[in-house]
Amino acid sequence: MQQALAGIDLAPVLPLWLIAALGILAALSLIPAFWRRARGAKLRALVFALILLALANPRLVEETRETRPDIALLAVDRSDSARIGDRAAQIEAARTAIEARAGRLPELELRTVEVLEGGNQGTRLYTAIERALADIPRARLAGIIALTDGQVHDIPAAAPVEAPFHALLPGRAGEVDRRLRVIEAPGFGIVGRSVELRVAIDDLGVPNAAGAARLSVRRDGSPARVESVPVGREHRIEVPIERGGPTVIELSAEARPGEVSELNNRAVVTVTGVRDRLRVLLVSGEPHAGERTWRRLLKADPGVDLVHFTILRPPEKDDLTPLNELALIAFPVRELFQVKLREFDLIVFDRFANRGILPPTYLRNIADYVRGGGALLMSVGPEFAGPVSLASTPLGAVLPARPMAGLGQAGAAEGAFRPRVTALGARHPVTEGLTGANPDEQAEARWGRWYRSMRADQRGGTAVMEAADGAPLLLLDRVGEGRVALLLSDHIWLWSRGHDGGGPQAELLRRAAHWLMREPELEEEDLTARIEAGRLHIQRRSVEAGPPPEVTVTAPDGSTRRAPLQPGPGGRATAELPAAQPGVWQVSDGQRSAFVAAAAANPLEVADLRADPARLAPLLAATGGAAHWLGAGAEPALPELRRVAPGRDAQGAGWIGLRRNGDHTVTGIAAMPLLPPWLALPLVLGLAVLAWRREGR
């Protein structure tokens, strides 16, 4: 829009300070004339004034201006809290109406910026506004209108702009919200003990909130435990950790009547179960070359408390050696195998023969210990095939193999062979990927040879390694709640000595021991899930061949979907799905279930779900803006938009103001001298002559 403005301007011929000095001299010269009341004094003053005016060179200046429209900024909150209930629809309707109204106001341009959900630092409304303001000249900014629920987490301490800031909030004042806060939760817990969680239930928007609310505690999908929690006060919860690996604990507070949303009534905590120091009992039946291998392996692990006994002389032998030279203490049979048996996490028998040291009652105790969840590892030699074999005792009921009948001492196969990993062993976590293993069933392994194995009749379990002619060498079995590993050779110590190139003896025995103690990473039949960057990663592991089954995924809101698994190496099958909802996700393959917790992507965003202008109050007060409610109806109750002059109030009853800046660009200037030289000279001369004649009379 073009405008023409006229005005008087000065273009002095001499510097202004010199013109001022001349004016002072002229005034001083006129004082005596006016003092004596001389004739022509006034004409003389007029001549001096005309000369000074000519030197100042007054001009008539006419400017042609192009006015630039003011710019108003509309910020639209698209965060998660602004999408609760009908808020998103209200905000969208208000946006359409404001854009239409602003379009009818003259000399006003409306720009819109959307504040999207992202990050974990709450709603960054003012950050988005500052990015938009970078393209708007401050002289043209008429004001800022924010369509938001008020849950903004980046309001500056001081207002960086002078333009009015207005907030339009969906709904009505006085909303209430109940939230569950996890004050403290440990990341790790000792298996067999309980961890303590500190939580609190708050009723926001309720003055002097009191009373109690029910809190449901669910662990790994088990039936919920309900507790009564006082509102507004800290509450402590004891949760037992019963297994290693992640334990998902879901907490849910009952809904409060009339609250905005139940989204923040739930919280999920993941506690990783770890074992304290593992207690291992190692009993060596006789001194032999491989005995030190077992001791070194178990003593090298700082997380293992080892109790080791070696039977130096069986009871039936008497070589007249004094007892004080054989042992420091007597073998505490009753204390180990009856009183403190269940305090051990693993029992290892290394070439142990049944020579009456352990009565049948104690051997039956060991079998019951295994069935009840204990772990037993046996490494056997020629004694396994003789009459003193533990397979002939009550302990034999939990072993996955028995010596072949009728062979007696001939049950030991003598001769060099290289242990091989079986087809099932290639998929089992104990033997999968061992260094030097045979790549397939027909190929030979690259590790050192052994020279003795026991011939046994396999009755259960899984043979993960085999000796010559396909005979089982390492058997793994589950018995009741416990586990058993049977190594049918006493020559694994050759690998630790580097014989014939050696082999992964330490890694194999470490994996076997940790599998026996149910370490989650070594489960051969397992289903796990984890959530990273909003994606659900599923992995199923199985020693069974064939295509993996589909899994059922249950989202926190109860919806389910089927997902196919993609086969991979080592008996693994994987799948990946989006997981945007916070809460507990469940994955099931029909036999096993896995639980994983998805934390809220933006915890600050759901900490308070009320629409409330309190956070915006400092900015509103500093800029003279106002907060208005859009109401609960389908049509938003929008205030009227008005243009106001700078310095005037920008808000009132039922209206909000946008400043009128009047910014412009000068497109042309025309100047005309009011006292050009050709006119000034005759006037000065004429007045001078008149003054002279007047004074000469």
CORNORLIN-V558853 format. One record per residue. N is the residue number from 1. SS is DSSP state (alpha for helix, beta for strand, coil for the rest). PSI is psi in degrees with one decimal (none if undefined). Layout:
N;SS;PSI / N;SS;PSI
This chain:
1;coil;127.2 / 2;beta;141.5 / 3;beta;145.0 / 4;beta;126.4 / 5;beta;137.1 / 6;beta;151.9 / 7;beta;166.1 / 8;beta;135.2 / 9;beta;158.9 / 10;beta;137.9 / 11;coil;73.2 / 12;coil;141.3 / 13;coil;-38.1 / 14;coil;163.2 / 15;coil;148.2 / 16;alpha;-34.2 / 17;alpha;-33.4 / 18;alpha;-38.8 / 19;alpha;-39.8 / 20;alpha;-38.5 / 21;alpha;-39.3 / 22;alpha;-37.4 / 23;alpha;-38.5 / 24;alpha;-42.2 / 25;alpha;-40.1 / 26;alpha;-40.5 / 27;alpha;-37.8 / 28;alpha;-36.2 / 29;alpha;-22.7 / 30;alpha;-19.3 / 31;alpha;-47.3 / 32;alpha;-36.4 / 33;alpha;-44.4 / 34;alpha;-29.0 / 35;alpha;-40.1 / 36;coil;-1.6 / 37;coil;45.3 / 38;coil;150.8 / 39;coil;144.1 / 40;coil;4.4 / 41;alpha;-40.2 / 42;alpha;-39.7 / 43;alpha;-36.9 / 44;alpha;-41.4 / 45;alpha;-35.9 / 46;alpha;-36.3 / 47;alpha;-47.3 / 48;alpha;-41.7 / 49;alpha;-40.1 / 50;alpha;-37.1 / 51;alpha;-45.7 / 52;alpha;-38.0 / 53;alpha;-39.2 / 54;alpha;-40.3 / 55;alpha;-33.4 / 56;alpha;-21.0 / 57;coil;67.0 / 58;beta;144.2 / 59;beta;150.7 / 60;beta;112.1 / 61;beta;132.5 / 62;beta;120.0 / 63;beta;138.3 / 64;beta;117.4 / 65;beta;146.0 / 66;beta;110.3 / 67;beta;143.0 / 68;coil;135.7 / 69;coil;147.8 / 70;beta;159.5 / 71;beta;126.5 / 72;beta;142.6 / 73;beta;128.6 / 74;beta;114.9 / 75;beta;122.9 / 76;beta;118.6 / 77;beta;117.7 / 78;beta;22.7 / 79;coil;171.5 / 80;coil;-41.8 / 81;alpha;-25.0 / 82;alpha;0.7 / 83;alpha;7.5 / 84;coil;136.1 / 85;coil;-130.9 / 86;coil;10.5 / 87;alpha;-43.7 / 88;alpha;-41.9 / 89;alpha;-40.6 / 90;alpha;-44.2 / 91;alpha;-40.6 / 92;alpha;-40.5 / 93;alpha;-40.2 / 94;alpha;-36.8 / 95;alpha;-45.9 / 96;alpha;-42.3 / 97;alpha;-40.8 / 98;alpha;-42.0 / 99;alpha;-37.5 / 100;alpha;-42.7 / 101;alpha;-41.7 / 102;alpha;-31.6 / 103;alpha;-19.9 / 104;alpha;-9.0 / 105;coil;130.7 / 106;coil;148.5 / 107;coil;42.8 / 108;beta;129.2 / 109;beta;131.8 / 110;beta;125.4 / 111;beta;142.5 / 112;beta;135.6 / 113;beta;135.2 / 114;beta;135.4 / 115;beta;102.1 / 116;beta;159.0 / 117;coil;139.0 / 118;coil;150.4 / 119;coil;-169.7 / 120;coil;28.2 / 121;coil;25.4 / 122;coil;-167.0 / 123;coil;120.1 / 124;coil;64.3 / 125;alpha;-49.8 / 126;alpha;-25.3 / 127;alpha;-43.1 / 128;alpha;-37.2 / 129;alpha;-41.8 / 130;alpha;-37.0 / 131;alpha;-39.4 / 132;alpha;-35.3 / 133;alpha;-19.8 / 134;coil;-22.4 / 135;coil;7.5 / 136;coil;120.7 / 137;coil;135.9 / 138;alpha;-29.8 / 139;alpha;-15.0 / 140;alpha;-1.4 / 141;beta;117.0 / 142;beta;-27.5 / 143;beta;172.6 / 144;beta;131.5 / 145;beta;124.4 / 146;beta;123.0 / 147;beta;99.5 / 148;coil;162.3 / 149;coil;2.1 / 150;coil;-9.5 / 151;coil;79.4 / 152;coil;137.8 / 153;coil;20.2 / 154;coil;33.3 / 155;coil;126.9 / 156;coil;157.3 / 157;coil;-34.9 / 158;coil;143.2 / 159;coil;120.1 / 160;coil;-7.6 / 161;coil;154.8 / 162;coil;-12.3 / 163;coil;150.9 / 164;beta;141.5 / 165;beta;122.2 / 166;beta;145.5 / 167;beta;129.6 / 168;beta;117.9 / 169;beta;137.6 / 170;coil;152.6 / 171;beta;-156.5 / 172;coil;163.5 / 173;coil;156.3 / 174;coil;20.2 / 175;coil;153.1 / 176;beta;153.9 / 177;beta;136.8 / 178;beta;132.9 / 179;beta;153.3 / 180;beta;122.4 / 181;beta;132.3 / 182;beta;107.0 / 183;beta;-43.9 / 184;beta;135.2 / 185;coil;126.0 / 186;coil;147.9 / 187;coil;-21.1 / 188;beta;153.2 / 189;beta;151.2 / 190;beta;129.4 / 191;coil;133.3 / 192;coil;-4.6 / 193;coil;178.2 / 194;beta;150.5 / 195;beta;156.2 / 196;beta;127.1 / 197;beta;139.8 / 198;beta;119.2 / 199;beta;168.2 / 200;beta;145.2 / 201;beta;123.1 / 202;beta;139.4 / 203;beta;101.9 / 204;beta;139.2 / 205;coil;3.7 / 206;coil;110.9 / 207;coil;133.6 / 208;coil;48.0 / 209;coil;135.9 / 210;coil;-173.3 / 211;coil;-163.5 / 212;beta;156.6 / 213;beta;149.2 / 214;beta;137.0 / 215;beta;124.5 / 216;beta;132.2 / 217;beta;120.3 / 218;beta;132.9 / 219;beta;116.8 / 220;coil;44.0 / 221;coil;5.6 / 222;coil;166.1 / 223;coil;143.1 / 224;coil;144.6 / 225;beta;127.9 / 226;beta;131.4 / 227;beta;153.5 / 228;beta;124.7 / 229;beta;128.0 / 230;beta;136.1 / 231;beta;133.0 / 232;coil;5.6 / 233;coil;152.0 / 234;beta;141.2 / 235;beta;141.1 / 236;beta;137.8 / 237;beta;132.8 / 238;beta;124.9 / 239;beta;120.7 / 240;beta;142.7 / 241;coil;112.8 / 242;coil;-9.0 / 243;coil;161.7 / 244;coil;160.9 / 245;beta;-175.1 / 246;beta;135.0 / 247;beta;121.9 / 248;beta;121.5 / 249;beta;121.0 / 250;beta;126.3 / 251;beta;135.7 / 252;beta;123.1 / 253;beta;141.8 / 254;coil;150.3 / 255;coil;148.7 / 256;coil;134.3 / 257;coil;130.1 / 258;coil;3.7 / 259;beta;158.2 / 260;coil;-49.8 / 261;coil;154.8 / 262;coil;10.4 / 263;alpha;-39.4 / 264;alpha;18.6 / 265;alpha;-5.8 / 266;beta;152.1 / 267;beta;148.1 / 268;beta;132.6 / 269;beta;134.3 / 270;beta;122.1 / 271;beta;123.1 / 272;beta;119.4 / 273;beta;126.9 / 274;beta;150.2 / 275;coil;144.5 / 276;coil;-160.0 / 277;coil;126.4 / 278;beta;134.6 / 279;beta;119.5 / 280;beta;132.4 / 281;beta;116.2 / 282;beta;121.3 / 283;beta;114.4 / 284;beta;125.2 / 285;coil;-25.0 / 286;coil;154.8 / 287;coil;133.3 / 288;coil;174.2 / 289;coil;-29.5 / 290;coil;-0.9 / 291;alpha;-42.4 / 292;alpha;-26.9 / 293;alpha;-45.8 / 294;alpha;-42.9 / 295;alpha;-43.8 / 296;alpha;-40.7 / 297;alpha;-47.6 / 298;alpha;-31.9 / 299;alpha;-22.0 / 300;coil;-18.1 / 301;coil;114.9 / 302;coil;-14.0 / 303;coil;9.2 / 304;beta;129.6 / 305;beta;111.6 / 306;beta;131.0 / 307;beta;115.9 / 308;beta;129.1 / 309;beta;140.1 / 310;beta;129.8 / 311;coil;101.8 / 312;coil;-32.0 / 313;coil;121.7 / 314;coil;159.0 / 315;coil;-29.9 / 316;coil;-7.5 / 317;coil;142.4 / 318;coil;102.0 / 319;coil;20.8 / 320;coil;14.2 / 321;coil;130.4 / 322;coil;144.5 / 323;alpha;-33.7 / 324;alpha;-9.8 / 325;alpha;-7.6 / 326;coil;-39.0 / 327;coil;151.9 / 328;coil;-35.3 / 329;coil;161.0 / 330;coil;150.9 / 331;coil;114.5 / 332;coil;74.4 / 333;alpha;-51.4 / 334;alpha;-41.5 / 335;alpha;-39.7 / 336;alpha;-44.0 / 337;alpha;10.9 / 338;alpha;-53.6 / 339;alpha;-50.5 / 340;coil;18.5 / 341;alpha;-44.6 / 342;alpha;1.1 / 343;alpha;-13.1 / 344;coil;141.2 / 345;coil;-24.4 / 346;beta;137.3 / 347;beta;129.1 / 348;beta;123.9 / 349;beta;118.2 / 350;beta;104.9 / 351;coil;48.3 / 352;coil;129.3 / 353;coil;146.5 / 354;coil;88.9 / 355;coil;28.6 / 356;coil;-0.4 / 357;coil;-39.3 / 358;coil;110.1 / 359;coil;159.3 / 360;alpha;-32.5 / 361;alpha;-42.0 / 362;alpha;-36.2 / 363;alpha;-36.0 / 364;alpha;-35.2 / 365;alpha;-39.8 / 366;alpha;-42.1 / 367;alpha;-41.8 / 368;alpha;-35.2 / 369;alpha;-40.4 / 370;alpha;-46.5 / 371;alpha;-29.0 / 372;coil;5.0 / 373;coil;5.3 / 374;coil;176.6 / 375;beta;133.9 / 376;beta;129.6 / 377;beta;126.3 / 378;beta;128.7 / 379;beta;118.3 / 380;coil;155.5 / 381;coil;-149.8 / 382;alpha;-25.4 / 383;alpha;-21.9 / 384;alpha;-27.3 / 385;alpha;-4.5 / 386;coil;-174.8 / 387;coil;-14.6 / 388;coil;19.1 / 389;coil;140.4 / 390;alpha;-17.9 / 391;alpha;-18.3 / 392;alpha;4.6 / 393;coil;175.6 / 394;alpha;-19.7 / 395;alpha;-22.7 / 396;alpha;-19.9 / 397;alpha;-20.6 / 398;alpha;2.0 / 399;coil;143.1 / 400;coil;-3.6 / 401;beta;154.2 / 402;beta;153.5 / 403;beta;146.2 / 404;coil;132.3 / 405;coil;139.8 / 406;coil;-4.8 / 407;coil;-29.8 / 408;alpha;-136.8 / 409;alpha;-17.3 / 410;alpha;-0.4 / 411;alpha;-7.5 / 412;beta;122.4 / 413;beta;114.9 / 414;beta;142.7 / 415;beta;151.7 / 416;beta;139.0 / 417;beta;158.3 / 418;coil;119.4 / 419;coil;143.6 / 420;beta;147.9 / 421;beta;130.2 / 422;coil;174.0 / 423;coil;-39.8 / 424;coil;-35.1 / 425;coil;-30.0 / 426;coil;-18.5 / 427;coil;-6.9 / 428;coil;135.9 / 429;coil;-20.0 / 430;coil;-36.4 / 431;coil;-3.8 / 432;coil;131.4 / 433;coil;20.9 / 434;coil;140.1 / 435;coil;125.9 / 436;coil;-0.2 / 437;coil;156.9 / 438;coil;131.4 / 439;coil;-23.7 / 440;coil;-178.5 / 441;coil;-29.1 / 442;coil;-24.6 / 443;coil;160.5 / 444;coil;150.4 / 445;coil;160.6 / 446;coil;8.4 / 447;coil;-179.8 / 448;coil;163.0 / 449;coil;151.9 / 450;beta;168.8 / 451;beta;3.5 / 452;beta;138.1 / 453;beta;159.1 / 454;beta;134.4 / 455;coil;124.8 / 456;beta;154.7 / 457;beta;108.2 / 458;beta;126.7 / 459;coil;-5.0 / 460;coil;-177.9 / 461;coil;-169.1 / 462;beta;126.1 / 463;beta;108.1 / 464;beta;-17.1 / 465;beta;152.2 / 466;beta;155.0 / 467;coil;-156.9 / 468;alpha;147.3 / 469;alpha;23.4 / 470;alpha;13.2 / 471;coil;141.4 / 472;beta;140.3 / 473;beta;-43.4 / 474;beta;118.0 / 475;beta;134.6 / 476;beta;133.1 / 477;beta;150.7 / 478;beta;129.0 / 479;beta;110.5 / 480;coil;-124.1 / 481;coil;-5.1 / 482;beta;-173.4 / 483;beta;150.9 / 484;beta;138.6 / 485;beta;131.3 / 486;beta;114.5 / 487;beta;112.6 / 488;coil;47.8 / 489;coil;150.5 / 490;coil;23.3 / 491;coil;15.3 / 492;coil;-20.5 / 493;alpha;-20.9 / 494;alpha;-33.4 / 495;alpha;-39.5 / 496;alpha;-23.6 / 497;coil;-4.3 / 498;coil;16.0 / 499;alpha;130.3 / 500;alpha;33.0 / 501;alpha;-11.7 / 502;coil;-166.5 / 503;coil;177.2 / 504;coil;56.8 / 505;alpha;-47.0 / 506;alpha;-42.4 / 507;alpha;-41.1 / 508;alpha;-47.6 / 509;alpha;-35.0 / 510;alpha;-45.3 / 511;alpha;-43.1 / 512;alpha;-44.2 / 513;alpha;-42.3 / 514;alpha;-30.1 / 515;alpha;-41.2 / 516;alpha;-32.4 / 517;coil;17.2 / 518;coil;43.3 / 519;coil;130.7 / 520;alpha;-33.3 / 521;alpha;-13.2 / 522;alpha;19.6 / 523;coil;126.4 / 524;coil;-27.2 / 525;coil;99.9 / 526;beta;152.1 / 527;beta;119.8 / 528;beta;157.8 / 529;beta;147.7 / 530;beta;155.6 / 531;beta;124.9 / 532;beta;129.6 / 533;coil;41.2 / 534;coil;14.4 / 535;beta;137.6 / 536;beta;116.6 / 537;beta;122.5 / 538;beta;135.8 / 539;beta;127.0 / 540;beta;135.4 / 541;beta;135.9 / 542;coil;145.7 / 543;coil;-8.1 / 544;coil;138.2 / 545;coil;166.3 / 546;coil;168.1 / 547;coil;140.5 / 548;coil;151.2 / 549;coil;165.0 / 550;coil;154.3 / 551;beta;153.1 / 552;beta;124.6 / 553;beta;123.2 / 554;beta;120.0 / 555;coil;165.7 / 556;coil;-27.0 / 557;coil;3.4 / 558;coil;-10.1 / 559;coil;146.9 / 560;beta;157.5 / 561;beta;153.9 / 562;beta;141.3 / 563;beta;127.2 / 564;coil;150.8 / 565;coil;141.4 / 566;beta;120.3 / 567;beta;147.4 / 568;coil;-176.0 / 569;alpha;160.9 / 570;alpha;27.7 / 571;alpha;14.3 / 572;beta;150.1 / 573;beta;137.1 / 574;beta;161.2 / 575;beta;156.8 / 576;beta;130.1 / 577;beta;155.9 / 578;beta;144.1 / 579;coil;81.6 / 580;coil;-26.1 / 581;coil;132.9 / 582;coil;147.9 / 583;beta;-162.0 / 584;beta;124.9 / 585;beta;139.0 / 586;beta;135.5 / 587;beta;132.3 / 588;beta;138.3 / 589;coil;13.6 / 590;coil;-25.3 / 591;coil;-39.0 / 592;coil;155.7 / 593;beta;145.4 / 594;beta;143.5 / 595;beta;141.6 / 596;beta;143.3 / 597;beta;133.9 / 598;beta;112.0 / 599;coil;159.7 / 600;coil;131.4 / 601;coil;-29.9 / 602;coil;85.0 / 603;alpha;-38.0 / 604;alpha;-30.3 / 605;alpha;-33.3 / 606;alpha;4.9 / 607;coil;-31.4 / 608;coil;115.9 / 609;coil;7.3 / 610;coil;147.3 / 611;coil;115.7 / 612;coil;127.9 / 613;coil;6.4 / 614;alpha;-41.2 / 615;alpha;-27.6 / 616;alpha;-7.1 / 617;alpha;-44.8 / 618;alpha;-39.4 / 619;alpha;-38.7 / 620;alpha;-43.5 / 621;alpha;-38.0 / 622;alpha;-29.3 / 623;alpha;-1.0 / 624;coil;19.9 / 625;coil;-176.8 / 626;coil;158.7 / 627;beta;132.8 / 628;beta;145.3 / 629;beta;139.9 / 630;coil;-9.8 / 631;beta;177.2 / 632;coil;-0.1 / 633;coil;173.3 / 634;coil;-35.5 / 635;coil;122.2 / 636;coil;141.6 / 637;coil;83.5 / 638;coil;141.6 / 639;coil;160.8 / 640;beta;144.5 / 641;beta;128.2 / 642;beta;152.6 / 643;beta;132.4 / 644;beta;152.7 / 645;beta;155.0 / 646;coil;137.9 / 647;coil;-9.6 / 648;coil;160.5 / 649;coil;138.2 / 650;coil;13.0 / 651;beta;154.0 / 652;beta;-169.8 / 653;coil;110.4 / 654;coil;8.6 / 655;beta;157.1 / 656;beta;147.0 / 657;beta;147.1 / 658;beta;129.3 / 659;beta;139.5 / 660;beta;109.7 / 661;coil;-31.0 / 662;coil;31.4 / 663;coil;143.7 / 664;beta;169.7 / 665;beta;128.5 / 666;beta;120.7 / 667;beta;-15.5 / 668;beta;149.4 / 669;beta;129.9 / 670;beta;126.5 / 671;beta;134.3 / 672;beta;121.0 / 673;beta;132.9 / 674;coil;-22.0 / 675;coil;75.0 / 676;coil;160.6 / 677;alpha;-38.3 / 678;alpha;-21.9 / 679;alpha;-36.2 / 680;alpha;-38.9 / 681;alpha;-49.6 / 682;alpha;-36.4 / 683;alpha;-41.8 / 684;alpha;-44.7 / 685;alpha;-42.8 / 686;alpha;-45.7 / 687;alpha;-33.7 / 688;alpha;-41.3 / 689;alpha;-42.7 / 690;alpha;-39.3 / 691;alpha;-40.3 / 692;alpha;-45.6 / 693;alpha;-37.4 / 694;alpha;-40.6 / 695;alpha;-24.5 / 696;alpha;-11.2 / 697;coil;none
